[in-house]
Amino acid sequence: MLELFIVITIFSSPFLILTITKRYFTYKTTIMAAQVKFNGLNNNKITKLEEQRAMLNKRLAVLEEIVTSRHFELSNKIAQL
């Protein structure tokens, strides 16, 4: 009985090794594809956020210019009287 088990194990080992190896590389390929897709989505989102930040910085600069202008200070002094 033990001899039969050994013979079956010897002849089935290459098949098992090939099957396990194939599944491993299929899994790795799937994971790599998912990571590439995820990184692509992140890059698009990062680009959009950088554009939004640049726009907000420009708007902030305009608001700072308005607040620090002499006309605004004069209007505030008049409003306080």
C-alpha positions as CSV (number, residue, x, y, z in Angstrom):
1,M,0.0,0.0,0.0
2,L,2.8,2.4,0.9
3,E,4.5,1.5,-2.4
4,L,1.4,2.5,-4.3
5,F,1.2,5.8,-2.5
6,I,4.9,6.6,-3.3
7,V,4.4,5.8,-7.0
8,I,1.3,8.0,-7.2
9,T,3.1,10.8,-5.4
10,I,6.1,10.5,-7.7
11,F,4.1,10.6,-10.9
12,S,1.6,13.3,-9.7
13,S,4.3,15.7,-8.3
14,P,5.2,17.4,-11.6
15,F,1.5,17.9,-12.4
16,L,0.9,19.4,-8.9
17,I,3.9,21.7,-9.2
18,L,2.9,23.0,-12.6
19,T,-0.7,23.6,-11.4
20,I,0.4,25.5,-8.3
21,T,3.0,27.5,-10.4
22,K,0.4,28.4,-13.0
23,R,-2.1,29.6,-10.3
24,Y,0.5,31.6,-8.6
25,F,1.5,33.5,-11.8
26,T,-2.1,34.0,-12.7
27,Y,-2.7,35.5,-9.3
28,K,0.4,37.8,-9.6
29,T,-0.8,38.9,-13.1
30,T,-4.2,39.8,-11.7
31,I,-2.8,41.7,-8.8
32,M,-0.4,43.6,-11.1
33,A,-3.2,44.6,-13.4
34,A,-5.3,45.8,-10.5
35,Q,-2.4,47.9,-9.2
36,V,-1.8,49.5,-12.6
37,K,-5.5,50.4,-12.8
38,F,-5.5,51.8,-9.3
39,N,-2.3,53.8,-9.9
40,G,-3.9,55.2,-13.1
41,L,-6.9,56.4,-11.1
42,N,-4.8,57.9,-8.5
43,N,-2.7,59.8,-11.0
44,N,-5.8,61.3,-12.6
45,K,-7.1,62.3,-9.2
46,I,-3.8,63.8,-8.2
47,T,-3.6,65.8,-11.4
48,K,-7.1,67.1,-10.8
49,L,-6.3,68.1,-7.2
50,E,-3.2,69.9,-8.3
51,E,-5.1,71.9,-10.9
52,Q,-7.7,72.8,-8.3
53,R,-5.0,73.8,-5.8
54,A,-3.4,76.1,-8.4
55,M,-6.8,77.7,-9.2
56,L,-7.5,78.2,-5.4
57,N,-4.0,79.8,-5.0
58,K,-4.8,82.3,-7.8
59,R,-8.1,83.2,-6.2
60,L,-6.4,83.6,-2.8
61,A,-3.9,85.9,-4.3
62,V,-6.7,88.0,-5.8
63,L,-8.5,88.1,-2.4
64,E,-5.3,89.1,-0.6
65,E,-4.8,91.9,-3.1
66,I,-8.3,93.2,-2.6
67,V,-8.0,93.0,1.2
68,T,-4.7,94.8,1.3
69,S,-5.6,97.5,-1.1
70,R,-5.9,101.1,0.1
71,H,-9.5,101.4,-1.2
72,F,-10.6,98.5,1.0
73,E,-9.0,100.0,4.1
74,L,-10.6,103.4,3.3
75,S,-14.0,101.7,2.9
76,N,-13.6,100.0,6.2
77,K,-12.7,103.2,8.0
78,I,-15.7,105.0,6.5
79,A,-18.0,102.0,7.4
80,Q,-16.7,102.2,11.0
81,L,-17.6,105.9,11.3
